[in-house]
């Protein structure tokens, strides 16, 4: 009877809810085993323009929410010194968005991903994982590598020319789901290095091999041939240096039989690569065997931009227009200076990118974050430091030669997990009693719903745009049904206004052409592309305004000295059926 009287009152015993460890790991499992392998036809690009990133955001947002809910469950926030350093770095990286020269809307995606990564790191710290549970996260990464490796083998060896994925079997660089060979290469190189790290952490009992060890030994055999045929210098260097950093770790902590078998599997992987070369007459591309690259031009230009505007940079979200205009000035003043590379929205170096756009403060923030992680690595157990550096090396190298975090959310999640892994090896966690628990809980519950809805509409809108661009005769109904143009702003605007120009040319409607000119003139300020200038010249020619067309041509030749604008002609030939839908297009606009 006493129990009955106490239940439902403040005197009743308060039961602690169960930790959310298992749901958290399951959400990561969905990301690495399912959603990051989703394919949907697209014209390429980065970020949400690639369908697998949109689907990956759904379980990623759930994982972040579970981390926040764990804070609410415990009513305590666990953090380390590295948490505070990374928080400071995120603040510094965000600060330039408030500069007067910044374009906040153009950089919103990047900053959202930055803070999402930080929240994910905080979420990881809230859980008291067992050693097996921590290691399970690394295994999930490795499983995703196995899946992509299998897909790469299928692309390289068995995929037909007319395939459902649009894979080019003539070039035949098996990029997996990533649609970019270097991204695939750094992903596989990370898996290769990770497999050796896990191998040393699994002890041998009475000389018997477990199935986990056999799976890890299989990794070099299946990944090395794909890394070789990808012809990615980024992947080659990342794999070679990463494996080299792992060998001392294996010698110290693995059984001699494990080390010998691992080295033998490396040799077998290389031998299999040579066999494929002999059997298929395949060989690495000649230009890939040298170190010549456009990066030798692009990256110095970006750093020169930083030296020109070291304090505030050229403005967040304005790299491309600033790069084109600044390099054009340098080339005009000194023809020996190389002109800018058209359509370049990132200088293929993460440090140069943030420094050119935001000046010295973002550069300091990135270097501070790197120094903090390296300091954590230096505090790890003796003999493990080089191996921990090796885990990071393929992805970190890639960030200095390209932009993997913009191509692949999975790379960003793996990077955060590795930072947590290093922090967890040496961290002394502090605890802070949390207030505003209900507000955090509300955010945690609403966030995955909002993000999932946004990503699903992104996928649907991308499918509609692809249908619009590939369907003949053109059906503007697809364009009208796009319900999330924000995620596809440049592509949606391009499709809409190019169709408008074509309609104006075919129907001899000067009003439509004038509207296109107004849009293109404004768009060229923040998105200068040679194709945009070609069409703008054509538009003025259609209106019978040769002087304005000549002015635009001079500007285009100044910005893009390597492009030919002498043949810009009006686009009058349209697929049948589009003119009859002109009124529908006006409704969209």
C-alpha positions as CSV (number, residue, x, y, z in Angstrom):
1,X,0.0,0.0,0.0
2,X,2.9,2.3,0.7
3,X,4.2,1.9,-2.8
4,X,0.8,2.8,-4.2
5,X,0.7,5.9,-2.2
6,X,4.2,7.0,-3.3
7,X,3.8,6.4,-7.0
8,X,3.1,9.5,-9.0
9,X,4.4,11.8,-6.2
10,X,7.7,13.5,-5.6
11,X,8.5,11.0,-2.9
12,X,8.5,8.2,-5.5
13,X,11.9,6.8,-6.4
14,X,13.3,8.5,-9.5
15,X,14.4,6.0,-12.1
16,X,17.2,6.9,-14.5
17,X,16.3,6.3,-18.1
18,X,18.6,4.0,-20.2
19,X,21.6,5.6,-22.0
20,X,21.0,6.2,-25.7
21,X,24.2,4.4,-26.7
22,X,22.6,1.7,-28.9
23,X,20.3,4.1,-30.8
24,X,23.3,6.4,-31.4
25,X,25.4,3.6,-32.9
26,X,22.4,2.4,-34.9
27,X,22.0,5.8,-36.4
28,X,25.7,5.8,-37.4
29,X,25.1,2.3,-38.8
30,X,22.4,3.6,-41.1
31,X,24.7,6.4,-42.3
32,X,27.7,4.1,-43.1
33,X,25.9,1.0,-44.2
34,X,22.9,2.4,-46.0
35,X,22.3,6.1,-46.7
36,X,25.8,7.1,-47.9
37,X,25.5,4.6,-50.7
38,X,22.3,6.0,-52.2
39,X,22.4,6.9,-55.8
40,X,20.2,9.3,-57.8
41,X,21.0,10.8,-61.2
42,X,22.5,14.3,-61.0
43,X,24.7,16.5,-63.1
44,X,27.6,16.5,-60.6
45,X,28.7,19.2,-58.2
46,X,29.2,19.1,-54.5
47,X,27.3,19.2,-51.2
48,X,23.6,18.6,-51.5
49,X,23.9,18.4,-55.3
50,X,25.1,14.9,-54.7
51,X,22.2,12.7,-53.6
52,X,24.1,10.5,-51.1
53,X,25.0,13.6,-49.1
54,X,21.3,14.5,-48.8
55,X,20.4,11.0,-47.6
56,X,23.4,10.9,-45.2
57,X,22.2,14.1,-43.5
58,X,19.1,12.3,-42.2
59,X,20.9,9.7,-39.9
60,X,23.6,12.3,-39.1
61,X,21.0,14.7,-37.8
62,X,19.4,11.9,-35.7
63,X,22.9,11.1,-34.2
64,X,23.3,14.7,-33.2
65,X,19.9,14.8,-31.7
66,X,20.6,11.6,-29.7
67,X,23.7,13.2,-28.3
68,X,21.7,16.3,-27.2
69,X,19.0,14.0,-25.7
70,X,21.8,12.2,-23.7
71,X,22.7,15.6,-22.2
72,X,19.1,16.1,-21.2
73,X,18.9,12.6,-19.8
74,X,21.9,13.1,-17.6
75,X,21.2,16.9,-17.1
76,X,25.0,17.2,-17.3
77,X,27.3,18.3,-20.1
78,X,30.6,16.4,-20.4
79,X,33.4,18.2,-22.1
80,X,37.2,18.2,-22.3
81,X,39.8,20.9,-23.0
82,X,39.7,20.1,-26.7
83,X,35.9,20.8,-26.7
84,X,36.6,24.3,-25.5
85,X,39.4,24.8,-28.1
86,X,37.2,23.6,-30.9
87,X,34.3,25.7,-29.8
88,X,36.6,28.8,-29.9
89,X,37.8,27.8,-33.4
90,X,34.2,27.4,-34.6
91,X,33.4,30.9,-33.3
92,X,36.5,32.3,-35.0
93,X,35.5,30.6,-38.3
94,X,32.0,32.0,-38.0
95,X,33.1,35.6,-37.1
96,X,33.9,36.7,-40.7
97,X,30.3,36.1,-41.8
98,X,29.5,39.4,-40.0
99,X,32.0,41.4,-42.0
100,X,30.5,43.9,-44.3
101,X,32.0,42.3,-47.4
102,X,30.5,38.8,-46.6
103,X,27.6,37.1,-48.4
104,X,26.0,35.2,-45.6
105,X,23.5,33.3,-47.7
106,X,26.3,31.9,-49.9
107,X,28.2,30.5,-47.0
108,X,25.3,29.2,-44.9
109,X,25.7,25.6,-46.0
110,X,29.4,25.6,-45.0
111,X,28.8,27.1,-41.5
112,X,25.8,24.8,-40.9
113,X,28.0,21.8,-41.6
114,X,30.8,23.2,-39.4
115,X,28.5,23.6,-36.4
116,X,26.8,20.3,-37.1
117,X,30.2,18.6,-36.9
118,X,30.9,20.3,-33.6
119,X,27.5,19.3,-32.1
120,X,28.2,15.7,-33.3
121,X,31.6,15.9,-31.5
122,X,29.8,17.0,-28.3
123,X,27.3,14.2,-28.7
124,X,30.0,11.6,-28.9
125,X,31.5,12.9,-25.7
126,X,28.3,12.5,-23.8
127,X,28.3,8.7,-24.0
128,X,30.2,6.3,-21.9
129,X,31.1,3.8,-24.5
130,X,32.6,0.5,-23.7
131,X,35.8,-0.3,-25.6
132,X,33.8,-2.6,-27.9
133,X,31.3,0.1,-28.6
134,X,34.0,2.6,-29.4
135,X,35.7,0.1,-31.7
136,X,32.3,-0.7,-33.3
137,X,32.2,2.9,-34.8
138,X,35.5,2.2,-36.5
139,X,34.2,-1.1,-37.8
140,X,31.2,0.7,-39.3
141,X,33.5,3.0,-41.2
142,X,35.4,-0.1,-42.5
143,X,32.2,-1.8,-43.5
144,X,31.3,1.3,-45.6
145,X,34.8,1.0,-47.2
146,X,34.1,-2.7,-48.1
147,X,30.8,-1.7,-49.7
148,X,32.4,1.1,-51.8
149,X,35.3,-1.2,-52.7
150,X,32.8,-3.8,-54.0
151,X,31.0,-1.1,-56.0
152,X,34.4,0.0,-57.4
153,X,35.3,-3.5,-58.5
154,X,31.9,-3.8,-60.2
155,X,32.4,-0.5,-62.0
156,X,35.9,-1.3,-63.1
157,X,35.5,-4.9,-64.2
158,X,31.9,-5.7,-65.0
159,X,29.8,-2.6,-65.6
160,X,28.6,-2.2,-69.2
161,X,28.9,1.0,-71.2
162,X,25.1,1.6,-71.2
163,X,24.6,1.4,-67.4
164,X,22.0,2.8,-65.0
165,X,24.6,4.8,-63.1
166,X,25.9,6.9,-66.0
167,X,29.4,5.6,-65.3
168,X,31.9,6.2,-68.1
169,X,33.5,2.8,-68.9
170,X,35.9,4.4,-71.4
171,X,37.7,6.5,-68.8
172,X,37.0,3.8,-66.2
173,X,38.2,5.3,-63.0
174,X,35.9,3.5,-60.5
175,X,34.8,6.4,-58.3
176,X,32.1,4.4,-56.4
177,X,29.2,6.5,-55.2
178,X,31.3,9.6,-54.8
179,X,31.4,10.5,-58.5
180,X,34.9,11.9,-58.0
181,X,38.0,9.7,-58.2
182,X,40.1,11.5,-55.6
183,X,37.3,11.4,-53.0
184,X,36.9,7.6,-53.6
185,X,40.7,7.2,-53.3
186,X,41.1,9.1,-50.0
187,X,38.1,7.1,-48.6
188,X,39.7,3.8,-49.5
189,X,43.1,4.9,-48.3
190,X,41.5,5.8,-44.9
191,X,39.9,2.3,-44.8
192,X,43.2,0.7,-45.6
193,X,45.0,2.5,-42.8
194,X,42.2,1.9,-40.4
195,X,42.2,-1.9,-41.0
196,X,45.9,-2.1,-39.9
197,X,45.1,-0.1,-36.8
198,X,42.2,-2.4,-35.9
199,X,44.3,-5.5,-36.6
200,X,46.8,-4.5,-33.9
201,X,44.0,-4.0,-31.4
202,X,42.7,-7.6,-31.8
203,X,44.9,-10.0,-29.9
204,X,45.7,-13.5,-31.1
205,X,44.7,-16.4,-28.8
206,X,46.9,-19.5,-29.1
207,X,47.9,-18.6,-32.6
208,X,44.3,-18.8,-34.0
209,X,42.9,-16.3,-36.4
210,X,39.5,-14.8,-35.8
211,X,37.1,-13.9,-38.5
212,X,37.6,-10.2,-37.7
213,X,41.3,-10.5,-38.3
214,X,40.8,-12.4,-41.6
215,X,38.5,-9.6,-42.7
216,X,41.1,-7.0,-41.8
217,X,43.8,-8.9,-43.7
218,X,41.5,-9.0,-46.8
219,X,41.3,-5.2,-46.8
220,X,44.6,-4.5,-48.5
221,X,44.0,-7.2,-51.2
222,X,40.7,-5.6,-52.3
223,X,41.4,-1.9,-51.8
224,X,44.9,-1.5,-53.1
225,X,44.0,-2.5,-56.7
226,X,41.2,0.0,-56.8
227,X,43.4,2.8,-55.3
228,X,45.9,2.0,-58.0
229,X,43.5,2.1,-61.0
230,X,41.9,5.3,-59.7
231,X,45.1,7.0,-60.8
232,X,44.7,9.5,-57.9
233,X,48.0,11.0,-56.7
234,X,46.1,12.1,-53.6
235,X,45.1,8.5,-52.9
236,X,48.5,7.0,-53.7
237,X,50.4,9.4,-51.4
238,X,47.7,9.0,-48.7
239,X,47.9,5.2,-48.8
240,X,51.7,5.0,-48.9
241,X,52.4,7.4,-46.1
242,X,49.4,6.2,-44.0
243,X,50.6,2.5,-44.2
244,X,54.2,3.6,-43.5
245,X,53.0,5.4,-40.3
246,X,51.2,2.2,-39.3
247,X,54.0,-0.2,-39.5
248,X,55.8,0.9,-36.3
249,X,52.5,0.5,-34.5
250,X,52.0,-3.0,-35.8
251,X,55.6,-4.0,-34.9
252,X,55.1,-2.8,-31.3
253,X,51.5,-3.9,-30.5
254,X,50.6,-6.7,-33.0
255,X,51.8,-10.3,-32.9
256,X,54.6,-11.1,-35.3
257,X,52.3,-13.3,-37.4
258,X,49.9,-10.4,-37.7
259,X,52.6,-8.1,-39.0
260,X,53.9,-10.6,-41.4
261,X,50.5,-11.5,-42.8
262,X,49.7,-7.8,-43.1
263,X,52.8,-7.1,-45.1
264,X,52.1,-10.2,-47.2
265,X,48.6,-8.9,-48.0
266,X,50.1,-5.5,-49.1
267,X,52.3,-7.4,-51.5
268,X,49.3,-9.5,-52.7
269,X,47.3,-6.3,-53.3
270,X,50.1,-4.8,-55.4
271,X,50.6,-8.1,-57.2
272,X,46.9,-8.2,-58.1
273,X,47.2,-4.6,-59.4
274,X,50.0,-5.8,-61.7
275,X,48.0,-8.8,-62.8
276,X,45.1,-6.5,-63.7
277,X,47.5,-4.3,-65.7
278,X,48.9,-7.3,-67.6
279,X,45.5,-8.8,-68.3
280,X,43.6,-5.7,-69.3
281,X,46.4,-3.6,-70.8
282,X,45.4,-1.0,-68.2
283,X,48.0,1.4,-66.9
284,X,48.1,4.5,-64.8
285,X,47.6,7.6,-66.9
286,X,50.9,9.1,-67.9
287,X,50.0,12.6,-66.6
288,X,49.2,11.0,-63.2
289,X,52.7,9.6,-62.9
290,X,54.1,13.2,-62.7
291,X,53.5,15.9,-60.1
292,X,52.4,18.4,-62.7
293,X,49.0,19.9,-61.7
294,X,46.9,23.0,-62.0
295,X,47.1,23.2,-58.3
296,X,50.6,24.7,-58.7
297,X,48.8,27.7,-60.3
298,X,45.6,27.8,-58.3
299,X,46.9,27.5,-54.7
300,X,49.7,30.2,-55.0
301,X,47.0,32.5,-56.6
302,X,44.8,31.9,-53.6
303,X,47.6,32.6,-51.1
304,X,48.5,35.7,-53.0
305,X,44.9,36.8,-52.6
306,X,45.3,36.3,-48.8
307,X,48.5,38.4,-48.8
308,X,46.6,41.1,-50.7
309,X,43.7,41.2,-48.2
310,X,45.2,39.6,-45.0
311,X,42.9,41.2,-42.4
312,X,39.3,40.7,-43.7
313,X,39.8,38.8,-46.9
314,X,37.6,39.2,-49.9
315,X,34.4,38.2,-48.1
316,X,32.8,34.9,-47.1
317,X,31.0,33.3,-50.1
318,X,32.8,35.5,-52.6
319,X,35.8,33.4,-53.5
320,X,34.9,32.8,-57.1
321,X,34.1,36.4,-58.2
322,X,37.1,37.7,-56.2
323,X,39.4,35.1,-57.7
324,X,38.4,35.8,-61.3
325,X,38.6,39.6,-61.0
326,X,41.8,39.7,-59.0
327,X,43.7,37.2,-61.2
328,X,42.4,39.1,-64.3
329,X,43.9,42.3,-62.8
330,X,47.2,40.7,-62.2
331,X,47.3,39.2,-65.6
332,X,46.4,42.5,-67.2
333,X,49.2,44.3,-65.3
334,X,51.7,41.5,-66.1
335,X,50.9,39.0,-68.9
336,X,53.4,36.6,-67.4
337,X,51.1,36.2,-64.4
338,X,48.7,33.3,-65.0
339,X,45.0,34.2,-65.4
340,X,42.3,32.6,-63.3
341,X,40.8,29.1,-63.9
342,X,37.2,29.5,-65.0
343,X,34.4,27.9,-62.9
344,X,36.6,27.6,-59.8
345,X,34.7,28.0,-56.6
346,X,37.4,26.5,-54.3
347,X,41.2,26.8,-54.6
348,X,41.7,23.0,-53.8
349,X,43.3,23.9,-50.5
350,X,41.2,24.4,-47.4
351,X,43.6,26.7,-45.6
352,X,43.8,29.0,-48.7
353,X,40.1,28.9,-49.1
354,X,39.2,30.2,-45.6
355,X,42.1,32.6,-45.6
356,X,41.3,34.2,-49.0
357,X,37.7,34.7,-48.1
358,X,37.9,35.6,-44.4
359,X,41.5,36.8,-43.8
360,X,43.8,36.0,-40.9
361,X,41.2,35.0,-38.3
362,X,39.8,31.8,-40.0
363,X,43.4,30.8,-40.8
364,X,44.4,31.1,-37.1
365,X,41.3,29.1,-36.2
366,X,42.2,26.2,-38.5
367,X,45.8,26.2,-37.4
368,X,44.8,26.3,-33.7
369,X,42.4,23.4,-34.2
370,X,45.1,21.4,-36.0
371,X,47.6,22.2,-33.2
372,X,45.1,21.1,-30.5
373,X,44.5,17.7,-32.1
374,X,48.3,17.2,-32.6
375,X,48.9,18.1,-29.0
376,X,46.3,15.5,-28.0
377,X,48.0,12.9,-30.2
378,X,51.4,13.7,-28.5
379,X,49.8,12.9,-25.1
380,X,48.7,9.5,-26.3
381,X,50.4,6.2,-25.2
382,X,54.0,5.9,-26.3
383,X,54.3,4.1,-29.6
384,X,50.8,5.1,-30.8
385,X,51.4,8.6,-31.9
386,X,52.5,7.9,-35.5
387,X,49.5,5.5,-36.0
388,X,47.1,8.2,-34.8
389,X,48.6,10.6,-37.3
390,X,48.3,7.9,-40.0
391,X,44.6,7.6,-39.4
392,X,44.1,11.2,-40.2
393,X,46.7,11.5,-43.0
394,X,44.7,10.5,-46.1
395,X,41.8,12.9,-45.4
396,X,44.0,15.7,-44.1
397,X,46.2,15.4,-47.2
398,X,43.1,15.5,-49.4
399,X,41.9,18.8,-47.7
400,X,45.2,20.4,-48.8
401,X,44.8,19.3,-52.4
402,X,41.1,19.4,-52.9
403,X,37.8,19.8,-50.9
404,X,36.6,16.3,-49.7
405,X,34.3,17.7,-47.0
406,X,32.2,19.5,-49.6
407,X,32.0,16.4,-51.8
408,X,31.3,13.9,-49.1
409,X,29.5,14.2,-45.7
410,X,30.9,10.7,-44.8
411,X,34.4,12.2,-44.9
412,X,33.4,14.9,-42.5
413,X,31.7,12.4,-40.1
414,X,34.8,10.1,-40.2
415,X,37.0,13.1,-39.5
416,X,35.0,14.1,-36.4
417,X,34.9,10.4,-35.2
418,X,38.7,10.3,-35.5
419,X,39.1,13.5,-33.5
420,X,36.8,12.1,-30.8
421,X,38.9,8.8,-30.8
422,X,42.1,10.7,-30.2
423,X,40.5,12.9,-27.5
424,X,39.0,10.0,-25.7
425,X,42.3,8.2,-25.4
426,X,43.7,11.0,-23.2
427,X,40.8,13.2,-22.1
428,X,39.9,14.1,-18.6
429,X,36.3,15.0,-18.8
430,X,34.7,17.9,-16.9
431,X,31.0,18.0,-16.0
432,X,28.8,21.0,-16.0
433,X,25.2,20.9,-14.8
434,X,22.9,21.8,-17.6
435,X,20.1,24.3,-17.5
436,X,17.4,25.0,-20.2
437,X,17.0,21.2,-20.5
438,X,13.6,21.5,-22.1
439,X,14.8,23.9,-24.7
440,X,17.7,21.5,-25.6
441,X,15.2,18.6,-25.7
442,X,12.9,20.5,-28.0
443,X,15.7,21.4,-30.3
444,X,16.8,17.7,-30.3
445,X,13.4,16.5,-31.2
446,X,12.6,19.1,-33.9
447,X,16.0,19.1,-35.6
448,X,15.9,15.7,-37.3
449,X,12.3,16.3,-38.4
450,X,13.2,19.6,-40.1
451,X,16.4,18.3,-41.6
452,X,14.8,15.1,-42.9
453,X,12.0,17.0,-44.5
454,X,14.5,19.4,-46.1
455,X,16.6,16.6,-47.4
456,X,13.7,14.7,-48.9
457,X,12.5,17.7,-50.7
458,X,16.0,18.3,-51.9
459,X,16.1,14.9,-53.4
460,X,12.7,15.3,-55.0
461,X,13.7,18.7,-56.5
462,X,16.9,17.3,-57.8
463,X,15.0,14.5,-59.5
464,X,12.7,17.0,-61.1
465,X,15.5,19.2,-62.4
466,X,17.2,16.2,-63.9
467,X,14.0,15.1,-65.5
468,X,13.6,18.6,-66.9
469,X,17.1,18.7,-68.3
470,X,17.0,15.3,-69.9
471,X,13.4,14.9,-71.1
472,X,12.7,15.6,-74.8
473,X,10.5,17.3,-75.7
474,X,11.1,19.7,-72.8
475,X,8.4,19.6,-70.2
476,X,8.3,22.7,-68.0
477,X,5.9,21.1,-65.6
478,X,9.0,19.5,-64.0
479,X,10.4,22.9,-63.4
480,X,7.2,24.2,-61.9
481,X,7.0,21.3,-59.4
482,X,10.4,22.0,-57.8
483,X,9.5,22.6,-54.1
484,X,13.0,23.3,-52.7
485,X,14.9,25.6,-55.1
486,X,17.1,26.9,-52.2
487,X,19.2,23.7,-52.2
488,X,19.6,24.0,-56.0
489,X,19.7,27.7,-56.4
490,X,22.3,28.1,-59.1
491,X,21.0,25.1,-61.1
492,X,17.4,26.1,-60.7
493,X,18.0,29.7,-61.7
494,X,20.1,28.5,-64.7
495,X,17.5,26.2,-66.0
496,X,14.7,28.7,-65.5
497,X,16.4,31.7,-67.1
498,X,18.2,29.8,-69.9
499,X,14.8,28.4,-70.9
500,X,13.4,32.0,-70.7
501,X,16.2,33.2,-73.1
502,X,15.5,30.3,-75.5
503,X,11.8,31.1,-75.5
504,X,12.4,34.7,-76.1
505,X,14.7,33.9,-79.0
506,X,12.3,31.4,-80.6
507,X,9.2,33.4,-80.1
508,X,10.9,36.8,-80.8
509,X,9.7,38.1,-77.4
510,X,12.0,40.9,-76.4
511,X,10.4,41.1,-72.9
512,X,11.7,37.6,-72.0
513,X,15.1,38.4,-73.3
514,X,15.2,41.6,-71.3
515,X,14.3,39.7,-68.2
516,X,17.1,37.3,-68.8
517,X,19.6,40.1,-69.3
518,X,18.5,41.7,-65.9
519,X,19.0,38.3,-64.2
520,X,22.3,37.5,-65.9
521,X,23.8,40.9,-65.2
522,X,23.0,40.6,-61.5
523,X,24.1,36.9,-61.4
524,X,27.5,37.6,-63.0
525,X,28.4,39.7,-60.0
526,X,28.5,36.7,-57.6
527,X,28.7,33.8,-60.1
528,X,30.9,34.8,-63.1
529,X,30.9,31.9,-65.6
530,X,32.0,31.9,-69.2
531,X,28.7,30.3,-70.2
532,X,26.8,33.1,-68.5
533,X,28.7,35.7,-70.5
534,X,28.2,33.8,-73.8
535,X,24.4,33.8,-73.3
536,X,24.5,37.5,-72.2
537,X,26.3,38.4,-75.4
538,X,23.8,36.4,-77.4
539,X,20.9,38.1,-75.6
540,X,22.1,41.6,-76.5
541,X,22.7,40.4,-80.1
542,X,19.1,39.2,-80.2
543,X,17.8,42.6,-79.1
544,X,19.9,44.3,-81.8
545,X,22.2,46.0,-79.3
546,X,25.7,45.4,-80.7
547,X,27.4,48.0,-78.6
548,X,26.2,46.4,-75.3
549,X,27.1,43.0,-76.7
550,X,30.6,44.3,-77.5
551,X,31.0,45.7,-74.0
552,X,30.0,42.4,-72.4
553,X,32.4,40.6,-74.7
554,X,35.3,42.9,-73.7
555,X,34.5,42.3,-70.0
556,X,34.3,38.5,-70.6
557,X,37.7,38.5,-72.4
558,X,39.2,40.5,-69.6
559,X,38.0,38.1,-67.0
560,X,38.6,34.9,-69.0
561,X,41.5,35.4,-71.3
562,X,41.7,31.7,-72.1
563,X,38.1,31.5,-73.4
564,X,36.9,32.4,-76.9
565,X,33.9,34.7,-77.0
566,X,34.0,35.5,-80.7
567,X,31.4,32.8,-81.6
568,X,28.7,33.7,-79.1
569,X,25.5,33.3,-81.0
570,X,21.9,33.5,-80.1
571,X,20.4,30.1,-79.1
572,X,17.4,30.0,-81.4
573,X,17.1,26.2,-81.9
574,X,14.8,24.7,-79.3
575,X,13.3,21.3,-78.8
576,X,9.8,21.0,-80.1
577,X,7.1,21.6,-77.6
578,X,8.8,24.3,-75.5
579,X,7.3,27.4,-77.1
580,X,3.7,26.2,-76.4
581,X,4.6,26.2,-72.7
582,X,5.8,29.9,-72.6
583,X,2.9,31.0,-70.5
584,X,3.6,28.3,-67.9
585,X,7.2,29.5,-67.7
586,X,6.0,33.0,-67.0
587,X,4.0,31.6,-64.1
588,X,7.1,30.0,-62.6
589,X,9.1,33.3,-62.9
